[in-house]
Amino acid sequence: GCKVLKGTITKDGTVRCIRKEKVLYTGLIKELQHKGIPVEQAKTRSECGINFPQFNDIRVGDIIEQIKEQ
């Protein structure tokens, strides 16, 4: 599980997983859940589960950030 520290994570849009300043994954969110229920977004201080297509090497301390399109 994850905890949103700042901002909002939305199911649509591109995210990246960073470990020790190295980007391990850049892509989409396959599934976003809160307490086992599918949701479209997770806001600051909420906990969520995130599933990525073809990437499952998430570890404690990794940072997941959403890339905002401008």
Backbone atoms as SQL, in Angstrom:
CREATE TABLE atoms (id INTEGER PRIMARY KEY, chain TEXT, resi INTEGER, resn TEXT, atom TEXT, x REAL, y REAL, z REAL);
INSERT INTO atoms VALUES
  (1, 'A', 1, 'GLY', 'N', 0.809, -1.184, 0.000),
  (2, 'A', 1, 'GLY', 'CA', 0.000, 0.000, 0.000),
  (3, 'A', 1, 'GLY', 'C', 0.858, 1.257, 0.000),
  (4, 'A', 2, 'CYS', 'N', 0.230, 2.337, -0.313),
  (5, 'A', 2, 'CYS', 'CA', 0.902, 3.643, -0.420),
  (6, 'A', 2, 'CYS', 'C', 0.167, 4.663, 0.429),
  (7, 'A', 3, 'LYS', 'N', 0.862, 5.731, 0.759),
  (8, 'A', 3, 'LYS', 'CA', 0.244, 6.879, 1.416),
  (9, 'A', 3, 'LYS', 'C', 0.575, 8.105, 0.582),
  (10, 'A', 4, 'VAL', 'N', -0.461, 8.861, 0.223),
  (11, 'A', 4, 'VAL', 'CA', -0.268, 10.078, -0.570),
  (12, 'A', 4, 'VAL', 'C', 0.231, 11.167, 0.369),
  (13, 'A', 5, 'LEU', 'N', 1.453, 11.622, 0.155),
  (14, 'A', 5, 'LEU', 'CA', 2.054, 12.623, 1.027),
  (15, 'A', 5, 'LEU', 'C', 1.687, 14.046, 0.631),
  (16, 'A', 6, 'LYS', 'N', 1.486, 14.257, -0.673),
  (17, 'A', 6, 'LYS', 'CA', 1.207, 15.609, -1.150),
  (18, 'A', 6, 'LYS', 'C', 0.450, 15.518, -2.469),
  (19, 'A', 7, 'GLY', 'N', -0.593, 16.311, -2.598),
  (20, 'A', 7, 'GLY', 'CA', -1.323, 16.373, -3.858),
  (21, 'A', 7, 'GLY', 'C', -2.336, 15.253, -4.020),
  (22, 'A', 8, 'THR', 'N', -2.576, 14.898, -5.267),
  (23, 'A', 8, 'THR', 'CA', -3.563, 13.885, -5.618),
  (24, 'A', 8, 'THR', 'C', -2.982, 12.952, -6.665),
  (25, 'A', 9, 'ILE', 'N', -3.234, 11.664, -6.502),
  (26, 'A', 9, 'ILE', 'CA', -2.880, 10.678, -7.517),
  (27, 'A', 9, 'ILE', 'C', -4.184, 10.305, -8.217),
  (28, 'A', 10, 'THR', 'N', -4.207, 10.393, -9.533),
  (29, 'A', 10, 'THR', 'CA', -5.394, 10.024, -10.292),
  (30, 'A', 10, 'THR', 'C', -5.089, 8.803, -11.152),
  (31, 'A', 11, 'LYS', 'N', -6.132, 8.027, -11.429),
  (32, 'A', 11, 'LYS', 'CA', -5.946, 6.804, -12.194),
  (33, 'A', 11, 'LYS', 'C', -5.474, 7.097, -13.611),
  (34, 'A', 12, 'ASP', 'N', -5.934, 8.186, -14.179),
  (35, 'A', 12, 'ASP', 'CA', -5.476, 8.531, -15.524),
  (36, 'A', 12, 'ASP', 'C', -4.214, 9.388, -15.428),
  (37, 'A', 13, 'GLY', 'N', -3.424, 9.365, -16.430),
  (38, 'A', 13, 'GLY', 'CA', -2.184, 10.132, -16.428),
  (39, 'A', 13, 'GLY', 'C', -0.975, 9.249, -16.209),
  (40, 'A', 14, 'THR', 'N', 0.179, 9.806, -16.406),
  (41, 'A', 14, 'THR', 'CA', 1.443, 9.085, -16.326),
  (42, 'A', 14, 'THR', 'C', 2.065, 9.249, -14.945),
  (43, 'A', 15, 'VAL', 'N', 2.619, 8.160, -14.424),
  (44, 'A', 15, 'VAL', 'CA', 3.320, 8.183, -13.144),
  (45, 'A', 15, 'VAL', 'C', 4.706, 7.588, -13.323),
  (46, 'A', 16, 'ARG', 'N', 5.548, 7.832, -12.332),
  (47, 'A', 16, 'ARG', 'CA', 6.848, 7.164, -12.336),
  (48, 'A', 16, 'ARG', 'C', 7.175, 6.697, -10.924),
  (49, 'A', 17, 'CYS', 'N', 7.902, 5.602, -10.857),
  (50, 'A', 17, 'CYS', 'CA', 8.351, 5.040, -9.591),
  (51, 'A', 17, 'CYS', 'C', 9.845, 5.293, -9.488),
  (52, 'A', 18, 'ILE', 'N', 10.251, 5.933, -8.384),
  (53, 'A', 18, 'ILE', 'CA', 11.647, 6.335, -8.200),
  (54, 'A', 18, 'ILE', 'C', 12.198, 5.657, -6.954),
  (55, 'A', 19, 'ARG', 'N', 13.389, 5.089, -7.093),
  (56, 'A', 19, 'ARG', 'CA', 14.089, 4.477, -5.952),
  (57, 'A', 19, 'ARG', 'C', 15.507, 5.019, -5.928),
  (58, 'A', 20, 'LYS', 'N', 15.861, 5.660, -4.825),
  (59, 'A', 20, 'LYS', 'CA', 17.213, 6.218, -4.664),
  (60, 'A', 20, 'LYS', 'C', 17.606, 7.066, -5.881),
  (61, 'A', 21, 'GLU', 'N', 16.704, 7.959, -6.270),
  (62, 'A', 21, 'GLU', 'CA', 16.904, 8.924, -7.353),
  (63, 'A', 21, 'GLU', 'C', 16.989, 8.286, -8.739),
  (64, 'A', 22, 'LYS', 'N', 16.659, 7.003, -8.868),
  (65, 'A', 22, 'LYS', 'CA', 16.669, 6.327, -10.163),
  (66, 'A', 22, 'LYS', 'C', 15.229, 5.983, -10.549),
  (67, 'A', 23, 'VAL', 'N', 14.818, 6.386, -11.763),
  (68, 'A', 23, 'VAL', 'CA', 13.470, 6.088, -12.246),
  (69, 'A', 23, 'VAL', 'C', 13.425, 4.629, -12.697),
  (70, 'A', 24, 'LEU', 'N', 12.565, 3.848, -12.040),
  (71, 'A', 24, 'LEU', 'CA', 12.444, 2.428, -12.359),
  (72, 'A', 24, 'LEU', 'C', 11.297, 2.141, -13.312),
  (73, 'A', 25, 'TYR', 'N', 10.277, 2.972, -13.267),
  (74, 'A', 25, 'TYR', 'CA', 9.079, 2.746, -14.084),
  (75, 'A', 25, 'TYR', 'C', 8.470, 4.083, -14.448),
  (76, 'A', 26, 'THR', 'N', 8.081, 4.217, -15.689),
  (77, 'A', 26, 'THR', 'CA', 7.289, 5.355, -16.150),
  (78, 'A', 26, 'THR', 'C', 6.153, 4.774, -16.976),
  (79, 'A', 27, 'GLY', 'N', 4.935, 5.105, -16.604),
  (80, 'A', 27, 'GLY', 'CA', 3.800, 4.552, -17.333),
  (81, 'A', 27, 'GLY', 'C', 2.484, 4.879, -16.666),
  (82, 'A', 28, 'LEU', 'N', 1.518, 3.994, -16.878),
  (83, 'A', 28, 'LEU', 'CA', 0.158, 4.217, -16.416),
  (84, 'A', 28, 'LEU', 'C', -0.143, 3.427, -15.151),
  (85, 'A', 29, 'ILE', 'N', -1.223, 3.788, -14.483),
  (86, 'A', 29, 'ILE', 'CA', -1.750, 3.035, -13.355),
  (87, 'A', 29, 'ILE', 'C', -2.818, 2.100, -13.904),
  (88, 'A', 30, 'LYS', 'N', -2.688, 0.825, -13.602),
  (89, 'A', 30, 'LYS', 'CA', -3.683, -0.156, -14.033),
  (90, 'A', 30, 'LYS', 'C', -4.897, -0.122, -13.104),
  (91, 'A', 31, 'GLU', 'N', -4.620, -0.017, -11.799),
  (92, 'A', 31, 'GLU', 'CA', -5.696, -0.043, -10.813),
  (93, 'A', 31, 'GLU', 'C', -5.314, 0.813, -9.609),
  (94, 'A', 32, 'LEU', 'N', -6.285, 1.567, -9.097),
  (95, 'A', 32, 'LEU', 'CA', -6.103, 2.408, -7.920),
  (96, 'A', 32, 'LEU', 'C', -7.243, 2.074, -6.962),
  (97, 'A', 33, 'GLN', 'N', -6.901, 1.735, -5.712),
  (98, 'A', 33, 'GLN', 'CA', -7.920, 1.332, -4.745),
  (99, 'A', 33, 'GLN', 'C', -7.745, 2.056, -3.413),
  (100, 'A', 34, 'HIS', 'N', -8.859, 2.191, -2.719),
  (101, 'A', 34, 'HIS', 'CA', -8.857, 2.696, -1.345),
  (102, 'A', 34, 'HIS', 'C', -9.698, 1.722, -0.531),
  (103, 'A', 35, 'LYS', 'N', -9.077, 1.074, 0.460),
  (104, 'A', 35, 'LYS', 'CA', -9.740, 0.063, 1.280),
  (105, 'A', 35, 'LYS', 'C', -10.368, -1.035, 0.424),
  (106, 'A', 36, 'GLY', 'N', -9.662, -1.417, -0.639),
  (107, 'A', 36, 'GLY', 'CA', -10.110, -2.510, -1.507),
  (108, 'A', 36, 'GLY', 'C', -11.167, -2.140, -2.523),
  (109, 'A', 37, 'ILE', 'N', -11.557, -0.886, -2.552),
  (110, 'A', 37, 'ILE', 'CA', -12.582, -0.416, -3.490),
  (111, 'A', 37, 'ILE', 'C', -11.920, 0.407, -4.588),
  (112, 'A', 38, 'PRO', 'N', -12.186, 0.098, -5.877),
  (113, 'A', 38, 'PRO', 'CA', -11.616, 0.894, -6.965),
  (114, 'A', 38, 'PRO', 'C', -12.032, 2.363, -6.866),
  (115, 'A', 39, 'VAL', 'N', -11.066, 3.258, -7.034),
  (116, 'A', 39, 'VAL', 'CA', -11.323, 4.706, -7.005),
  (117, 'A', 39, 'VAL', 'C', -10.621, 5.359, -8.187),
  (118, 'A', 40, 'GLU', 'N', -11.028, 6.560, -8.510),
  (119, 'A', 40, 'GLU', 'CA', -10.418, 7.318, -9.603),
  (120, 'A', 40, 'GLU', 'C', -9.272, 8.197, -9.121),
  (121, 'A', 41, 'GLN', 'N', -9.259, 8.526, -7.800),
  (122, 'A', 41, 'GLN', 'CA', -8.190, 9.375, -7.267),
  (123, 'A', 41, 'GLN', 'C', -7.980, 9.113, -5.784),
  (124, 'A', 42, 'ALA', 'N', -6.788, 9.471, -5.316),
  (125, 'A', 42, 'ALA', 'CA', -6.444, 9.410, -3.893),
  (126, 'A', 42, 'ALA', 'C', -5.799, 10.741, -3.531),
  (127, 'A', 43, 'LYS', 'N', -6.275, 11.353, -2.454),
  (128, 'A', 43, 'LYS', 'CA', -5.809, 12.686, -2.070),
  (129, 'A', 43, 'LYS', 'C', -4.815, 12.635, -0.914),
  (130, 'A', 44, 'THR', 'N', -4.202, 13.785, -0.627),
  (131, 'A', 44, 'THR', 'CA', -3.219, 13.919, 0.443),
  (132, 'A', 44, 'THR', 'C', -3.697, 13.260, 1.739),
  (133, 'A', 45, 'ARG', 'N', -2.789, 12.532, 2.381),
  (134, 'A', 45, 'ARG', 'CA', -2.980, 11.833, 3.645),
  (135, 'A', 45, 'ARG', 'C', -3.838, 10.575, 3.539),
  (136, 'A', 46, 'SER', 'N', -4.312, 10.227, 2.341),
  (137, 'A', 46, 'SER', 'CA', -5.087, 8.992, 2.226),
  (138, 'A', 46, 'SER', 'C', -4.160, 7.842, 1.841),
  (139, 'A', 47, 'GLU', 'N', -4.593, 6.639, 2.171),
  (140, 'A', 47, 'GLU', 'CA', -3.836, 5.452, 1.806),
  (141, 'A', 47, 'GLU', 'C', -4.512, 4.801, 0.617),
  (142, 'A', 48, 'CYS', 'N', -3.713, 4.161, -0.224),
  (143, 'A', 48, 'CYS', 'CA', -4.267, 3.549, -1.423),
  (144, 'A', 48, 'CYS', 'C', -3.399, 2.376, -1.863),
  (145, 'A', 49, 'GLY', 'N', -3.973, 1.586, -2.717),
  (146, 'A', 49, 'GLY', 'CA', -3.240, 0.517, -3.366),
  (147, 'A', 49, 'GLY', 'C', -3.111, 0.868, -4.836),
  (148, 'A', 50, 'ILE', 'N', -1.919, 0.697, -5.385),
  (149, 'A', 50, 'ILE', 'CA', -1.682, 1.024, -6.787),
  (150, 'A', 50, 'ILE', 'C', -1.115, -0.213, -7.483),
  (151, 'A', 51, 'ASN', 'N', -1.662, -0.508, -8.648),
  (152, 'A', 51, 'ASN', 'CA', -1.195, -1.628, -9.452),
  (153, 'A', 51, 'ASN', 'C', -0.793, -1.083, -10.819),
  (154, 'A', 52, 'PHE', 'N', 0.410, -1.430, -11.251),
  (155, 'A', 52, 'PHE', 'CA', 0.914, -0.987, -12.553),
  (156, 'A', 52, 'PHE', 'C', 0.929, -2.159, -13.527),
  (157, 'A', 53, 'PRO', 'N', 0.658, -1.921, -14.814),
  (158, 'A', 53, 'PRO', 'CA', 0.774, -3.013, -15.775),
  (159, 'A', 53, 'PRO', 'C', 2.253, -3.372, -15.966),
  (160, 'A', 54, 'GLN', 'N', 2.597, -4.619, -15.858),
  (161, 'A', 54, 'GLN', 'CA', 3.930, -5.157, -16.129),
  (162, 'A', 54, 'GLN', 'C', 5.040, -4.558, -15.253),
  (163, 'A', 55, 'PHE', 'N', 4.695, -4.113, -14.036),
  (164, 'A', 55, 'PHE', 'CA', 5.707, -3.656, -13.085),
  (165, 'A', 55, 'PHE', 'C', 5.203, -3.938, -11.679),
  (166, 'A', 56, 'ASN', 'N', 5.958, -4.718, -10.912),
  (167, 'A', 56, 'ASN', 'CA', 5.524, -5.030, -9.550),
  (168, 'A', 56, 'ASN', 'C', 6.675, -5.015, -8.542),
  (169, 'A', 57, 'ASP', 'N', 7.751, -4.319, -8.860),
  (170, 'A', 57, 'ASP', 'CA', 8.922, -4.264, -7.974),
  (171, 'A', 57, 'ASP', 'C', 8.912, -2.998, -7.127),
  (172, 'A', 58, 'ILE', 'N', 7.834, -2.790, -6.374),
  (173, 'A', 58, 'ILE', 'CA', 7.734, -1.617, -5.507),
  (174, 'A', 58, 'ILE', 'C', 8.195, -2.012, -4.108),
  (175, 'A', 59, 'ARG', 'N', 9.033, -1.181, -3.511),
  (176, 'A', 59, 'ARG', 'CA', 9.582, -1.469, -2.182),
  (177, 'A', 59, 'ARG', 'C', 9.330, -0.297, -1.238),
  (178, 'A', 60, 'VAL', 'N', 9.442, -0.576, 0.047),
  (179, 'A', 60, 'VAL', 'CA', 9.302, 0.468, 1.062),
  (180, 'A', 60, 'VAL', 'C', 10.323, 1.563, 0.764),
  (181, 'A', 61, 'GLY', 'N', 9.874, 2.801, 0.765),
  (182, 'A', 61, 'GLY', 'CA', 10.760, 3.937, 0.516),
  (183, 'A', 61, 'GLY', 'C', 10.728, 4.436, -0.914),
  (184, 'A', 62, 'ASP', 'N', 10.156, 3.658, -1.834),
  (185, 'A', 62, 'ASP', 'CA', 10.038, 4.122, -3.216),
  (186, 'A', 62, 'ASP', 'C', 9.090, 5.311, -3.268),
  (187, 'A', 63, 'ILE', 'N', 9.296, 6.175, -4.225),
  (188, 'A', 63, 'ILE', 'CA', 8.443, 7.343, -4.417),
  (189, 'A', 63, 'ILE', 'C', 7.690, 7.170, -5.732),
  (190, 'A', 64, 'ILE', 'N', 6.390, 7.358, -5.663),
  (191, 'A', 64, 'ILE', 'CA', 5.572, 7.336, -6.871),
  (192, 'A', 64, 'ILE', 'C', 5.061, 8.749, -7.070),
  (193, 'A', 65, 'GLU', 'N', 5.393, 9.318, -8.224),
  (194, 'A', 65, 'GLU', 'CA', 4.918, 10.673, -8.491),
  (195, 'A', 65, 'GLU', 'C', 4.195, 10.709, -9.818),
  (196, 'A', 66, 'GLN', 'N', 3.148, 11.518, -9.850),
  (197, 'A', 66, 'GLN', 'CA', 2.380, 11.667, -11.074),
  (198, 'A', 66, 'GLN', 'C', 2.940, 12.833, -11.872),
  (199, 'A', 67, 'ILE', 'N', 3.088, 12.607, -13.147),
  (200, 'A', 67, 'ILE', 'CA', 3.638, 13.621, -14.042),
  (201, 'A', 67, 'ILE', 'C', 2.468, 14.421, -14.605),
  (202, 'A', 68, 'LYS', 'N', 2.453, 15.718, -14.324),
  (203, 'A', 68, 'LYS', 'CA', 1.381, 16.576, -14.812),
  (204, 'A', 68, 'LYS', 'C', 1.681, 17.030, -16.223),
  (205, 'A', 69, 'GLU', 'N', 0.696, 16.822, -17.097),
  (206, 'A', 69, 'GLU', 'CA', 0.795, 17.298, -18.471),
  (207, 'A', 69, 'GLU', 'C', 0.390, 18.766, -18.486),
  (208, 'A', 70, 'GLN', 'N', 1.131, 19.585, -19.196),
  (209, 'A', 70, 'GLN', 'CA', 0.784, 21.016, -19.248),
  (210, 'A', 70, 'GLN', 'C', 0.374, 21.436, -20.621);
